[in-house]
Amino acid sequence: MTMESPFKADLLKGKVALITGGGSGIGFEISTQFGKHGASVAIMGRRKQALDSAVSALQAVGIQAAGFEGDVRKQEDAKRVVELAFKHFGRLDILVNAAAGNFLVSAEDLSPNGFRTVMDIDSVGTFTMCHEAFKYLKKGGPGRSSSAGGSILNISATLHYTAAWYQIHVAAAKAAVDGITRNLALEWGSDYDIQVNGIAPGPIGDTPGMSKLAPEEINSKAREYMPLYKLGEKWDIAMAALYLTSNAGKYVNGTTLIVDGGLWLSRPRHLPKEAVKQLSRAVEKRSRDKPVGVPRTKL
């Protein structure tokens, strides 16, 4: 389904964005929409074939794009990719940390190494990329044509707001990502005019995460509890990313925007709505029928 953007086509004109995990899924949609709204796009990924394919797809629709191989877990890769992106485009305005690792596993079956791997990609990798991009994003940094700072956007999740089955590693990692977002917003926003925010996507259709983590039979059951009764689209996350990294969201800092249709608020219904009405009427009738002087039932 192709939807028309509510934003002007030149929203990010002249800006350069580096997106980790930008070659597939949500990251690629963000790369695409940033490019369609005027930005030049550098994407970082571990798989050369996927990276090359993504860059070709972006260039085919007129987007200035370049791909750089690298692993966010390795500081030397992060440093090299940030420097290459800067040299290629002459500036860096936006960093999007979308690289992530995930798999379903019960806590007792998760090895410390498996736990550490997800922490390294999601949380340590996020900080490492921020650390290496800092000097290019800060107010007055290399390539900045104005006194304003750049923008960082961290892709998070809602798993740690309560708890999530078989996702202890990711819940811990994303909790750390949210902490990074808030603390960098405080420190770098105050001292260097760098805006730092996050997005917490809900279940998004046609993504590697959904196919790997939520089989269709689970999806169908989960939709019964979703307030908007539908999966989100990658486009929804990309539109939120455009808002937070453009002048439209220039006064938003240190927040993680939940884009999940209200799913994180959801609970299974214990009673159908009609049963609740019938129960309420029955209780009210008993209350009205009690003799005077007899204590009424408290609702």
C-alpha positions in Angstrom: 0.0 0.0 0.0 1.5 3.3 -1.1 0.6 6.3 1.0 1.2 10.0 0.3 3.5 11.7 2.7 2.0 14.6 4.7 5.3 16.4 4.6 6.8 18.6 1.8 9.2 17.0 -0.5 12.0 19.3 0.5 11.6 18.7 4.3 15.2 17.4 4.7 16.7 19.2 1.7 20.5 19.6 2.0 20.8 17.3 5.0 22.8 14.1 5.2 21.6 11.1 7.2 23.5 8.0 8.3 21.2 5.0 9.1 22.5 1.9 10.7 20.6 -1.2 9.6 19.4 1.0 6.7 19.5 -1.8 4.2 16.3 -3.7 5.2 13.0 -3.5 7.1 12.2 -0.3 9.0 15.7 1.1 8.5 15.4 0.9 4.7 12.0 2.6 4.8 13.5 5.4 6.8 16.3 5.6 4.3 13.8 5.8 1.5 11.6 8.4 3.0 14.5 10.5 4.1 15.8 10.4 0.5 12.4 11.2 -1.0 12.2 14.3 1.3 15.5 15.7 0.1 18.2 14.1 2.2 21.3 12.4 1.0 21.5 8.9 2.6 24.4 6.8 3.9 23.4 3.3 5.1 25.5 1.0 7.2 25.2 -2.8 7.3 27.1 -6.0 7.8 26.1 -7.8 4.6 27.6 -6.4 1.4 25.0 -7.9 -1.0 22.1 -6.6 1.0 23.8 -3.2 1.2 24.5 -3.0 -2.5 21.0 -4.0 -3.3 19.5 -1.3 -1.0 21.8 1.4 -2.4 20.8 0.5 -6.0 17.1 0.6 -5.1 17.5 4.1 -3.5 19.5 5.4 -6.5 16.9 4.0 -8.9 14.3 6.5 -7.5 16.7 9.4 -7.7 18.0 9.4 -4.1 21.7 10.2 -3.4 22.8 7.2 -1.5 25.9 5.4 -0.5 26.5 2.2 1.4 29.3 1.3 3.9 30.0 -2.1 5.4 30.4 -2.2 9.1 29.4 -3.8 12.4 28.1 -1.4 15.1 29.6 -3.6 17.7 33.1 -2.7 16.5 34.3 0.8 17.4 36.8 0.8 14.5 33.9 0.0 12.1 31.8 2.8 13.6 34.6 5.3 13.3 35.5 4.3 9.8 31.9 4.4 8.5 31.1 7.8 10.1 34.3 9.2 8.5 33.6 7.7 5.1 30.0 9.1 5.2 31.3 12.5 6.0 34.0 12.4 3.3 31.5 11.2 0.8 28.8 13.8 1.4 30.8 16.6 3.1 28.6 16.8 6.2 26.5 14.7 8.6 23.3 16.0 10.1 21.3 13.0 11.2 22.2 9.6 12.8 19.6 6.9 12.9 20.4 3.9 15.0 18.2 1.2 13.6 20.6 -1.8 13.7 19.2 -4.5 16.1 19.4 -8.1 16.9 16.5 -10.3 18.2 15.3 -13.9 18.6 12.7 -15.7 20.7 14.2 -17.6 23.6 13.1 -18.4 27.2 15.2 -16.9 29.9 16.5 -20.3 31.1 17.6 -21.3 27.6 19.3 -18.0 26.9 23.1 -18.1 27.3 25.0 -15.2 28.7 26.7 -14.9 25.3 23.4 -14.7 23.5 22.3 -12.0 26.0 25.5 -10.1 25.5 25.3 -10.2 21.7 21.9 -8.4 21.7 23.1 -5.9 24.3 26.2 -5.3 22.1 24.2 -4.6 19.0 21.3 -2.7 20.4 22.7 -0.7 23.3 26.5 -0.7 23.1 26.2 -0.3 19.3 23.9 2.6 19.7 26.2 4.4 22.1 29.2 3.6 19.9 27.7 5.1 16.8 26.6 8.2 18.8 30.1 8.6 20.2 31.8 8.4 16.8 29.3 10.7 15.1 29.4 13.3 17.9 32.0 15.6 16.5 30.2 15.9 13.2 26.8 16.5 14.8 27.7 19.0 17.5 27.2 22.7 17.1 30.1 24.1 15.1 31.3 20.6 14.2 33.0 19.8 10.8 30.9 20.5 7.8 28.2 22.3 9.7 27.1 25.4 7.9 25.2 26.8 10.8 25.6 27.1 14.6 22.8 24.5 15.1 23.6 20.9 16.1 22.4 17.8 14.4 19.9 15.1 15.3 20.1 11.5 16.7 17.2 9.1 16.5 17.4 5.7 18.3 15.0 2.9 17.3 13.7 1.3 20.5 10.7 -0.9 21.5 8.0 -1.1 24.2 9.0 -4.6 25.5 10.5 -3.2 28.7 7.5 -1.0 29.7 6.0 -4.0 31.4 7.5 -7.4 30.4 7.5 -9.6 27.3 7.6 -13.3 27.0 10.9 -14.7 25.7 12.4 -11.3 25.2 14.5 -10.6 28.3 17.6 -9.8 26.3 15.9 -7.3 24.0 13.9 -5.8 26.8 17.1 -5.1 28.7 18.9 -3.8 25.6 16.0 -1.4 24.7 15.7 -0.2 28.2 19.4 0.8 27.9 18.7 2.5 24.6 16.0 4.6 26.2 18.4 5.6 28.9 21.0 6.6 26.3 18.4 8.7 24.5 17.4 10.6 27.6 20.9 11.2 28.9 22.4 12.3 25.6 19.4 14.6 25.1 20.2 16.2 28.5 24.0 16.5 28.0 24.4 17.0 24.3 21.2 19.0 23.9 22.4 21.4 26.6 26.0 21.7 25.6 26.1 21.1 21.9 22.5 21.6 20.6 22.2 18.0 19.5 18.6 16.8 19.5 18.2 13.2 20.6 15.0 11.2 20.5 13.7 7.7 19.9 10.9 5.7 18.3 9.4 2.6 19.9 7.6 0.7 17.0 4.9 -1.8 17.7 4.3 -4.9 15.4 5.1 -3.7 11.9 4.0 -5.8 8.9 6.4 -7.1 6.2 9.5 -6.8 8.3 12.1 -9.5 9.2 11.2 -9.0 12.8 7.6 -9.9 12.3 8.3 -13.0 10.2 10.9 -14.2 12.7 9.3 -13.3 16.0 5.5 -13.5 15.4 4.2 -16.4 13.2 0.8 -15.6 11.5 -1.2 -17.7 14.0 0.2 -15.6 16.8 -0.4 -12.4 14.8 -4.1 -13.2 14.3 -4.7 -13.8 18.0 -2.7 -10.7 19.1 -4.8 -8.4 16.8 -7.8 -9.2 19.1 -6.1 -7.1 21.8 -4.8 -4.2 19.7 -6.8 -1.0 20.1 -6.5 -0.2 16.4 -6.9 -3.8 15.4 -4.2 -3.8 12.7 -0.5 -4.1 12.2 1.5 -1.0 11.6 3.4 -0.3 8.4 7.1 0.7 7.9 5.8 3.9 6.5 4.3 4.8 9.9 7.7 4.6 11.5 9.4 6.5 8.7 6.9 9.4 9.0 7.6 9.6 12.8 11.3 9.7 12.0 10.8 12.5 9.5 8.9 14.5 12.1 11.5 14.0 14.9 14.5 14.8 12.7 13.0 17.8 10.8 12.1 21.3 11.9 8.6 20.0 12.5 9.9 18.4 15.7 12.6 20.9 16.6 11.4 21.4 20.2 11.1 17.7 20.9 14.1 16.3 22.8 14.7 13.3 25.0 11.5 11.6 24.3 10.8 8.1 22.8 7.7 8.3 20.6 5.6 5.2 20.8 4.2 4.2 17.4 2.3 1.0 18.0 -1.4 1.7 17.7 -1.8 1.6 21.5 -0.7 -2.0 21.8 1.5 -1.4 24.8 -1.7 -0.3 26.7 -3.6 -3.4 25.8 -4.9 -6.2 28.0 -7.1 -9.2 27.1 -10.8 -8.5 27.7 -12.0 -10.5 30.7 -15.6 -10.1 29.7 -17.2 -9.2 26.4 -18.6 -5.6 26.3 -22.3 -6.9 26.2 -21.7 -9.1 29.3 -20.4 -6.0 31.2 -23.5 -4.1 30.3 -25.7 -7.0 31.5 -23.8 -7.4 34.7 -24.0 -3.7 35.5 -27.8 -3.7 34.9 -28.2 -6.7 37.1 -26.2 -5.1 40.0 -28.1 -1.9 39.6 -31.4 -3.7 39.7 -30.5 -5.6 42.9 -29.5 -2.3 44.4 -32.8 -0.6 43.6 -34.8 -3.5 44.9 -33.2 -3.6 48.3 -35.6 -2.5 51.2 -35.0 0.9 52.7 -32.4 0.8 55.5 -30.6 -2.2 54.0 -27.0 -1.2 53.0 -26.7 -1.0 49.2 -24.1 -3.1 47.4 -21.0 -1.1 46.6 -20.0 -1.2 42.9 
